């Protein structure tokens, strides 16, 4: 049996507060989805906040690489994978 772990660090707190305050519902109601991406606008904005608070300052085309070592489904929601967080989405 192979067990792997990933660290949430302070990003788990930020993602939890984002969810607890229902910020996603506010964002999605204010900005309707017009394009054909896998994830809603609220998830994109949440990912940008997590990246900014990760003290990384990644360029948009490096976001997928930033999230490779993070539990994206735990932080951003079910079905959200690092490959979905690309520069076209942002």
Secondary structure per residue as TSV (DSSP state, phi and psi in degrees):
chain	resnum	aa	ss	phi	psi
A	1	X	-	360.0	129.2
A	2	X	-	-104.6	127.0
A	3	X	-	-118.6	129.7
A	4	X	-	-123.0	150.5
A	5	X	-	-128.0	152.1
A	6	X	-	-134.7	149.0
A	7	X	-	-93.4	133.5
A	8	X	-	-88.1	-33.0
A	9	X	T	51.4	-139.9
A	10	X	T	-76.6	-14.8
A	11	X	H	-66.0	-29.8
A	12	X	H	-64.5	-38.5
A	13	X	H	-65.5	-44.6
A	14	X	H	-63.4	-45.7
A	15	X	H	-63.3	-39.0
A	16	X	H	-64.8	-42.9
A	17	X	H	-67.1	-39.4
A	18	X	H	-55.9	-44.1
A	19	X	H	-73.3	-41.1
A	20	X	H	-63.5	-35.4
A	21	X	T	-87.0	3.1
A	22	X	T	53.9	39.7
A	23	X	H	-65.2	-33.7
A	24	X	H	-60.5	-42.5
A	25	X	H	-63.5	-39.8
A	26	X	H	-64.2	-44.7
A	27	X	H	-65.5	-47.2
A	28	X	H	-66.3	-30.7
A	29	X	H	-77.1	-28.8
A	30	X	H	-82.4	-31.4
A	31	X	S	-122.3	94.4
A	32	X	-	-67.6	147.7
A	33	X	-	-79.0	120.4
A	34	X	-	-108.4	-22.9
A	35	X	S	-104.9	176.1
A	36	X	-	-102.1	56.8
A	37	X	-	-100.2	162.2
A	38	X	S	-75.1	-21.5
A	39	X	S	-124.3	149.4
A	40	X	-	-75.6	166.9
A	41	X	H	-59.9	-36.8
A	42	X	H	-62.7	-37.0
A	43	X	H	-69.5	-37.4
A	44	X	H	-64.1	-45.2
A	45	X	H	-67.1	-37.8
A	46	X	H	-63.2	-41.4
A	47	X	H	-64.1	-39.2
A	48	X	H	-65.5	-39.3
A	49	X	H	-64.7	-44.3
A	50	X	H	-63.4	-39.7
A	51	X	H	-65.6	-42.7
A	52	X	H	-64.8	-35.8
A	53	X	H	-85.8	-3.2
A	54	X	T	-85.4	4.2
A	55	X	T	53.3	42.3
A	56	X	-	-114.0	-35.9
A	57	X	-	53.6	47.7
A	58	X	-	-71.8	146.1
A	59	X	-	-71.5	158.8
A	60	X	G	-57.5	-37.9
A	61	X	G	-74.5	-7.3
A	62	X	G	-103.3	3.9
A	63	X	H	-59.9	-42.2
A	64	X	H	-59.7	-39.4
A	65	X	H	-67.8	-38.7
A	66	X	H	-59.9	-41.6
A	67	X	G	-85.4	-1.5
A	68	X	G	-60.3	-36.5
A	69	X	G	-98.6	12.5
A	70	X	S	-114.3	150.9
A	71	X	-	-77.7	82.9
A	72	X	H	-61.5	-36.8
A	73	X	H	-66.9	-31.9
A	74	X	H	-75.1	-38.9
A	75	X	H	-82.1	-40.1
A	76	X	H	-110.5	-15.1
A	77	X	-	125.8	161.2
A	78	X	T	-61.6	135.8
A	79	X	T	84.8	-3.8
A	80	X	-	-89.0	115.7
A	81	X	-	-112.7	158.0
A	82	X	G	-54.6	-33.0
A	83	X	G	-66.6	-21.3
A	84	X	G	-76.5	-19.1
A	85	X	S	-95.6	75.8
A	86	X	-	-115.3	175.5
A	87	X	T	-65.9	-24.2
A	88	X	T	-68.2	-36.1
A	89	X	T	-70.9	-41.2
A	90	X	-	-75.9	360.0
